[in-house]
Amino acid sequence: MTNSTIFPQLEIPETIAAGPGPGNTDPRVLQRFASAGVADHMQPDVLRGMVECKYMLRDIMGTSNVHTFGVAGTGWSGLDVMFSAVMPGDKVVMFVNGTFSGIDGLTVRMKAATAEELAADPLDPKAASVIIVDVPHGESVSGEIVEAALAVHKPKWAAMAHWETGSGRVNDIRGFSDACQRHDVMGLVDAVSSLGVEDFRIDDFPGVQGWASCPQKGICCLPLTYAPVSFTDRYIETLRQTGCRTFVHNPILEARHWGIVDGQDVDKGTYHRTHSAYAVAAFHEALRITLQHTVAQRAKDYAFHEAALRDAVTAMGCKVTSNMTSLVVLNLPDSLAGREMELVQNCRSAGFGIWPTLSAPVQVRIGILNLLTPAAISDIVTRFATAMNELGAEIDLGDICDRLDRHYKTALAAE
């Protein structure tokens, strides 16, 4: 190979995205992405679309926060914007119970580290002002845990993942918000995995001042579009007083392109960075689909189909340890223990995209993002059982399929 090598066109086959995310993008979103005209980022329809996205996001997130908009990029981009208000030396309590809240904790330590602390260990700074509260893998962060930590440490900020996909656990957002209010702490929430999946309104949690999510899970959009964020007036006022050490990921500056200037809605955005007409069109359509489905109905659908998948894998001898409705995290039967990575790789090579956990203990994760039909769940169950049998399990696939069919018929009859 030389520097002048021209490779063949890249062909990527379709797979079933049955992991924790990204989810399966709706064809309507892909169509809007592909059909958008080649347009300048300040073209009136692009700016109008961004303003409309802002209003649709407020409906989906359940908020009157003016500073509600999308951050170009993945969920990590939205989280970086939210955490940008954390300044060196700020006292922060971070609750960690899985891979992704652990990375949030690293982000907070990088933001809060002094110059000396950052220089001492640039990739893993030990910021003295950050308290990491570790909760064992497979357990949720409870309100009691939050209350105890905030009562002792009295921080400026507290941060937690709402749904932790690293372990499949839902954390106590009510307890977190209430504890933040009692101790006058500004709460920050990673809602990457819960927005668009659980039916909740962020304004019902007044202890939380900042929220960050992503486009590729509950919103079911292309991964590189816009990460939803929302900030209260208190958060923005705090930011105005302290500033933050970023231009691109400055919440106040970023909001301007979405028609939010000086804390007020305006008719159109002003330049902050170059946006893509394709991304705006795709994100706009994903939000329309969410509102048409309604968050409440989508949440019911996730719970309905997760229960069917959970029952099926349990009947295969697996032990489910998660309590999310978009993701099942499980231990394999004892006969296959230790072969989780082999099973996952076999599935992925067959176009069935399930995932292992990314931290110990190694478990299997099966997601159902935008796979909310009996046919889709049946396909997942069949593929998973077949993969287990190829490793030596003795699952009666016909019996499992009959059980799944009975589960759906019983559940539908009960409705």
ZILINJO-V68722 format. One line per field, one symbol per residue. ss: DSSP state (H for helix, E for strand, C for the rest). psi: psi as a letter, one per 40 degrees, with the letter a starting at -180 (. if undefined). Layout:
ss->???
psi->???
This chain:
ss->CCCCCCCCCCCCCCCECCCCCCCCCCHHHHHHHHHCCCCCCCCHHHHHHHHHHHHHHHHHHCCCCCEEEEEECCHHHHHHHHHCCCCCCCCEEEEECCHHHHHHHHHHHHHHCCHHHHHHCCCCCCCCCEEEEECCCCCCCCHHHHHHHHHHHCCCEEEEECEECCCCEECCHHHHHHHHHHCCCEEEEECCCCECCECCCHHHCCCEEEEECCCCCCCCCCCCCEEEEEECHHHHHHHHHHCCCCCCCCHHHHHHCCCEECCEECCCCCCCCCCCHHHHHHHHHHHHHHHHHCHHHHHHHHHHHHHHHHHHHHHCCCEECCCCCCEEEEECCHHHCCCHHHHHHHHHHCCECCEECCCCCCCEEEECCCCCCHHHHHHHHHHHHHHHHHCCCCCCHHHHHHHHHHHHHHHHHHC
psi->hieehhiiihhhiiihgfaeiiahhhddddddddehihiieehdddddddddddddddddefiehdghaihhaaddddddddedehihehhhhhhhfadddddddddddddeiiddddddgdegighdehhhhhhiheiihidddddddddddfidiiiihdhhedefhhigddddddddddefihihhhfdedhedigihdeegeehehihaieecddfiidgbhhhihiiddddddddddaifiddfhddddddeefhhfeihidiiihdihihdddddddddddddddddhdddddddddddddddddddddeeihheifieehhhihiideehefdddddddddeeeggiiiieiiihihhhifhfffidddddddddddddddddeeighgdddddddddddddddddd.
